[in-house]
Amino acid sequence: MTPPPRRTGRLTFHGPLSEIRADALVRRLAGNSPATVLDIGCGRGELMLRVLAATPRATGTGVDLDPEDLARGRQAAEARGLTSRVRFLEESATGTPHGPADLVLCVGAAQALAEQLPDALAALRGLVTDGGRVLLGEGFWQRTPTPSELTRMWPGAAATDHPGLPALVDLAIRAGFRPEWTETASLDEWEEFESAYLADTEVWLAEHPDHPRAAETRQRADRHRSAWLTYRGVLGLAYLTLVPVAAR
């Protein structure tokens, strides 16, 4: 029997990140010549692999709890000739011993380090070498969501789930960083990501409306679509390139 499709089958990055922005990020991060790269909540590690390809002497470590994503990351590393320079580890990032590194990637994964963002930022400061960089991808409210909007987002969504962009940058500064570069995902990037996330599922549902798992799959897809169309233009994602402040 035909199984439902993978929900991430059309995604390159598990987040609103275009090829143009990814290329610019890799150029900037590789330009600092990192020798070691640590990817927190790496998933398939696509951005880490691109940084490693751009810095031939660097080694990388990706940490995640999803064995399927990690396996796909290892396959991608092998296909690009990077196997000898990268590790994909199935383990928690909380209290990880795999630092400090010259470049730490934490894109949409601060919760893997700590429940509260200030604590996650403090952990990131301890994971990066002096003179290194942290790429933080973190959500922020573009405007405060209404109570009605919050009920249509993720379960238990609250206005306190994210700060505004100025407050997010201030939190990074208080944790011991200076923001070298501040940029935010565009609406086009969000729409491409969210559409690609569901695209294979939507096609499958259209072609298999009577499949035994269709009702469950349809409910999940409808719930996700309703959520992202609600937070569209309300929830933003910042990409902050952070420089650790040297100890005095």
One Martini backbone bead per residue (centre of mass of N, CA, C, O) as a GRO file, in nm:
protein
  248
    1MET     BB    1   0.097   0.035   0.021
    2THR     BB    2   0.076   0.365  -0.004
    3PRO     BB    3   0.252   0.597   0.143
    4PRO     BB    4   0.301   0.869   0.279
    5PRO     BB    5   0.470   1.141   0.241
    6ARG     BB    6   0.716   1.340   0.284
    7ARG     BB    7   0.715   1.663   0.420
    8THR     BB    8   1.042   1.724   0.319
    9GLY     BB    9   1.097   1.658   0.007
   10ARG     BB   10   1.128   1.986  -0.102
   11LEU     BB   11   1.357   2.048   0.095
   12THR     BB   12   1.661   2.205   0.180
   13PHE     BB   13   1.550   2.373   0.417
   14HIS     BB   14   1.434   2.397   0.763
   15GLY     BB   15   1.343   2.688   0.638
   16PRO     BB   16   1.342   3.038   0.558
   17LEU     BB   17   1.571   2.972   0.293
   18SER     BB   18   1.747   3.089   0.046
   19GLU     BB   19   1.989   3.060  -0.182
   20ILE     BB   20   2.091   3.350  -0.169
   21ARG     BB   21   2.125   3.364   0.139
   22ALA     BB   22   2.299   3.114   0.178
   23ASP     BB   23   2.538   3.211   0.010
   24ALA     BB   24   2.598   3.462   0.182
   25LEU     BB   25   2.645   3.320   0.449
   26VAL     BB   26   2.875   3.137   0.362
   27ARG     BB   27   3.072   3.356   0.277
   28ARG     BB   28   3.088   3.498   0.552
   29LEU     BB   29   3.162   3.252   0.735
   30ALA     BB   30   3.410   3.152   0.565
   31GLY     BB   31   3.572   3.427   0.584
   32ASN     BB   32   3.665   3.342   0.894
   33SER     BB   33   3.809   3.063   0.894
   34PRO     BB   34   3.702   2.797   1.004
   35ALA     BB   35   3.797   2.489   1.169
   36THR     BB   36   3.521   2.475   1.336
   37VAL     BB   37   3.193   2.310   1.336
   38LEU     BB   38   2.870   2.372   1.496
   39ASP     BB   39   2.550   2.194   1.483
   40ILE     BB   40   2.245   2.282   1.610
   41GLY     BB   41   2.002   2.109   1.507
   42CYS     BB   42   2.088   2.001   1.204
   43GLY     BB   43   1.974   1.763   1.074
   44ARG     BB   44   2.109   1.755   0.753
   45GLY     BB   45   2.333   1.990   0.733
   46GLU     BB   46   2.344   2.187   0.486
   47LEU     BB   47   2.497   2.440   0.583
   48MET     BB   48   2.746   2.298   0.692
   49LEU     BB   49   2.834   2.165   0.424
   50ARG     BB   50   2.879   2.435   0.275
   51VAL     BB   51   3.099   2.540   0.460
   52LEU     BB   52   3.296   2.305   0.421
   53ALA     BB   53   3.327   2.342   0.111
   54ALA     BB   54   3.446   2.649   0.161
   55THR     BB   55   3.640   2.496   0.397
   56PRO     BB   56   3.877   2.256   0.352
   57ARG     BB   57   3.990   2.249   0.676
   58ALA     BB   58   3.728   2.185   0.796
   59THR     BB   59   3.525   2.078   1.069
   60GLY     BB   60   3.226   1.881   1.164
   61THR     BB   61   2.933   1.904   1.395
   62GLY     BB   62   2.628   1.725   1.432
   63VAL     BB   63   2.324   1.782   1.629
   64ASP     BB   64   2.064   1.532   1.687
   65LEU     BB   65   1.740   1.336   1.721
   66ASP     BB   66   1.708   1.261   1.408
   67PRO     BB   67   1.784   0.980   1.233
   68GLU     BB   68   1.686   1.048   0.945
   69ASP     BB   69   1.831   1.316   0.905
   70LEU     BB   70   2.115   1.212   0.967
   71ALA     BB   71   2.126   1.009   0.733
   72ARG     BB   72   2.097   1.226   0.512
   73GLY     BB   73   2.353   1.378   0.589
   74ARG     BB   74   2.553   1.147   0.535
   75GLN     BB   75   2.481   1.115   0.238
   76ALA     BB   76   2.558   1.402   0.152
   77ALA     BB   77   2.854   1.386   0.242
   78GLU     BB   78   2.933   1.156   0.056
   79ALA     BB   79   2.851   1.293  -0.218
   80ARG     BB   80   3.072   1.545  -0.138
   81GLY     BB   81   3.335   1.441   0.014
   82LEU     BB   82   3.287   1.484   0.364
   83THR     BB   83   3.313   1.243   0.568
   84SER     BB   84   3.605   1.310   0.703
   85ARG     BB   85   3.475   1.615   0.819
   86VAL     BB   86   3.208   1.471   0.948
   87ARG     BB   87   2.953   1.468   1.209
   88PHE     BB   88   2.662   1.269   1.307
   89LEU     BB   89   2.476   1.316   1.610
   90GLU     BB   90   2.272   1.128   1.836
   91GLU     BB   91   2.194   1.400   2.041
   92SER     BB   92   2.195   1.615   2.281
   93ALA     BB   93   2.260   1.968   2.324
   94THR     BB   94   2.251   1.962   2.617
   95GLY     BB   95   2.559   2.010   2.733
   96THR     BB   96   2.756   2.004   2.516
   97PRO     BB   97   3.104   1.895   2.438
   98HIS     BB   98   3.128   2.030   2.125
   99GLY     BB   99   3.330   2.250   2.254
  100PRO     BB  100   3.464   2.493   2.112
  101ALA     BB  101   3.384   2.684   1.817
  102ASP     BB  102   3.424   2.890   1.540
  103LEU     BB  103   3.137   2.772   1.445
  104VAL     BB  104   2.789   2.836   1.520
  105LEU     BB  105   2.492   2.663   1.453
  106CYS     BB  106   2.147   2.810   1.523
  107VAL     BB  107   1.864   2.707   1.348
  108GLY     BB  108   1.581   2.674   1.511
  109ALA     BB  109   1.747   2.553   1.807
  110ALA     BB  110   1.750   2.682   2.100
  111GLN     BB  111   1.573   2.462   2.252
  112ALA     BB  112   1.815   2.250   2.262
  113LEU     BB  113   1.964   2.416   2.502
  114ALA     BB  114   1.697   2.580   2.606
  115GLU     BB  115   1.396   2.707   2.709
  116GLN     BB  116   1.542   2.979   2.736
  117LEU     BB  117   1.689   3.217   2.553
  118PRO     BB  118   1.906   3.331   2.747
  119ASP     BB  119   2.027   3.046   2.802
  120ALA     BB  120   2.098   2.979   2.509
  121LEU     BB  121   2.292   3.219   2.468
  122ALA     BB  122   2.488   3.138   2.690
  123ALA     BB  123   2.563   2.869   2.562
  124LEU     BB  124   2.676   2.987   2.298
  125ARG     BB  125   2.906   3.148   2.427
  126GLY     BB  126   3.046   2.870   2.529
  127LEU     BB  127   3.072   2.743   2.213
  128VAL     BB  128   3.257   2.988   2.132
  129THR     BB  129   3.517   3.131   2.010
  130ASP     BB  130   3.734   3.358   2.005
  131GLY     BB  131   3.657   3.512   1.694
  132GLY     BB  132   3.404   3.393   1.627
  133ARG     BB  133   3.081   3.244   1.528
  134VAL     BB  134   2.723   3.304   1.524
  135LEU     BB  135   2.434   3.143   1.394
  136LEU     BB  136   2.116   3.287   1.442
  137GLY     BB  137   1.792   3.133   1.429
  138GLU     BB  138   1.508   3.342   1.514
  139GLY     BB  139   1.221   3.418   1.643
  140PHE     BB  140   0.974   3.685   1.577
  141TRP     BB  141   0.774   3.955   1.622
  142GLN     BB  142   0.631   4.183   1.406
  143ARG     BB  143   0.375   4.147   1.583
  144THR     BB  144   0.131   4.133   1.799
  145PRO     BB  145  -0.069   3.892   1.860
  146THR     BB  146  -0.372   3.788   1.875
  147PRO     BB  147  -0.573   3.583   2.045
  148SER     BB  148  -0.696   3.455   1.789
  149GLU     BB  149  -0.431   3.382   1.649
  150LEU     BB  150  -0.311   3.199   1.869
  151THR     BB  151  -0.534   2.972   1.844
  152ARG     BB  152  -0.415   2.914   1.524
  153MET     BB  153  -0.163   2.799   1.600
  154TRP     BB  154   0.008   2.656   1.813
  155PRO     BB  155   0.006   2.483   2.082
  156GLY     BB  156   0.007   2.727   2.329
  157ALA     BB  157   0.020   2.993   2.217
  158ALA     BB  158   0.218   3.295   2.288
  159ALA     BB  159   0.334   3.616   2.320
  160THR     BB  160   0.598   3.497   2.487
  161ASP     BB  161   0.751   3.316   2.271
  162HIS     BB  162   0.840   3.601   2.152
  163PRO     BB  163   1.017   3.853   2.047
  164GLY     BB  164   1.124   4.119   1.927
  165LEU     BB  165   1.379   4.229   1.745
  166PRO     BB  166   1.514   4.426   1.945
  167ALA     BB  167   1.506   4.224   2.185
  168LEU     BB  168   1.675   4.003   2.055
  169VAL     BB  169   1.933   4.166   2.021
  170ASP     BB  170   1.964   4.242   2.319
  171LEU     BB  171   2.000   3.953   2.423
  172ALA     BB  172   2.265   3.901   2.272
  173ILE     BB  173   2.426   4.128   2.405
  174ARG     BB  174   2.384   4.029   2.704
  175ALA     BB  175   2.540   3.746   2.629
  176GLY     BB  176   2.815   3.850   2.459
  177PHE     BB  177   2.738   4.014   2.191
  178ARG     BB  178   2.776   4.115   1.848
  179PRO     BB  179   2.612   4.239   1.560
  180GLU     BB  180   2.722   4.195   1.243
  181TRP     BB  181   2.438   4.065   1.138
  182THR     BB  182   2.105   4.168   1.018
  183GLU     BB  183   1.838   3.944   0.928
  184THR     BB  184   1.536   3.860   0.736
  185ALA     BB  185   1.286   3.686   0.641
  186SER     BB  186   1.094   3.665   0.381
  187LEU     BB  187   0.792   3.610   0.248
  188ASP     BB  188   0.895   3.430   0.020
  189GLU     BB  189   1.046   3.230   0.202
  190TRP     BB  190   0.804   3.138   0.364
  191GLU     BB  191   0.626   3.038   0.127
  192GLU     BB  192   0.823   2.831   0.017
  193PHE     BB  193   0.852   2.660   0.270
  194GLU     BB  194   0.552   2.595   0.340
  195SER     BB  195   0.478   2.477   0.067
  196ALA     BB  196   0.700   2.255   0.055
  197TYR     BB  197   0.616   2.107   0.315
  198LEU     BB  198   0.312   2.026   0.178
  199ALA     BB  199   0.307   1.944  -0.124
  200ASP     BB  200   0.322   1.629  -0.126
  201THR     BB  201   0.074   1.589   0.053
  202GLU     BB  202  -0.138   1.727  -0.127
  203VAL     BB  203  -0.102   1.543  -0.372
  204TRP     BB  204  -0.162   1.278  -0.226
  205LEU     BB  205  -0.452   1.352  -0.135
  206ALA     BB  206  -0.563   1.386  -0.424
  207GLU     BB  207  -0.478   1.077  -0.513
  208HIS     BB  208  -0.568   0.952  -0.193
  209PRO     BB  209  -0.866   0.992  -0.046
  210ASP     BB  210  -0.906   0.660   0.052
  211HIS     BB  211  -0.693   0.626   0.235
  212PRO     BB  212  -0.643   0.514   0.555
  213ARG     BB  213  -0.451   0.791   0.607
  214ALA     BB  214  -0.599   1.048   0.502
  215ALA     BB  215  -0.743   1.178   0.743
  216GLU     BB  216  -0.493   1.228   0.917
  217THR     BB  217  -0.329   1.384   0.703
  218ARG     BB  218  -0.537   1.607   0.647
  219GLN     BB  219  -0.549   1.722   0.932
  220ARG     BB  220  -0.251   1.799   0.954
  221ALA     BB  221  -0.239   1.986   0.705
  222ASP     BB  222  -0.467   2.182   0.785
  223ARG     BB  223  -0.339   2.274   1.051
  224HIS     BB  224  -0.076   2.387   0.934
  225ARG     BB  225  -0.193   2.586   0.730
  226SER     BB  226  -0.355   2.755   0.931
  227ALA     BB  227  -0.113   2.848   1.094
  228TRP     BB  228   0.065   2.986   0.868
  229LEU     BB  229  -0.162   3.183   0.770
  230THR     BB  230  -0.162   3.326   1.049
  231TYR     BB  231   0.166   3.387   1.080
  232ARG     BB  232   0.164   3.544   0.836
  233GLY     BB  233   0.335   3.843   0.905
  234VAL     BB  234   0.403   3.785   1.224
  235LEU     BB  235   0.621   3.576   1.191
  236GLY     BB  236   0.964   3.580   1.230
  237LEU     BB  237   1.310   3.546   1.094
  238ALA     BB  238   1.627   3.561   1.229
  239TYR     BB  239   1.963   3.643   1.111
  240LEU     BB  240   2.239   3.618   1.331
  241THR     BB  241   2.560   3.754   1.333
  242LEU     BB  242   2.781   3.663   1.593
  243VAL     BB  243   3.009   3.828   1.820
  244PRO     BB  244   3.225   3.770   2.056
  245VAL     BB  245   3.313   3.906   2.344
  246ALA     BB  246   3.591   3.980   2.486
  247ALA     BB  247   3.764   3.918   2.746
  248ARG     BB  248   3.897   4.128   3.011
   0.00000   0.00000   0.00000
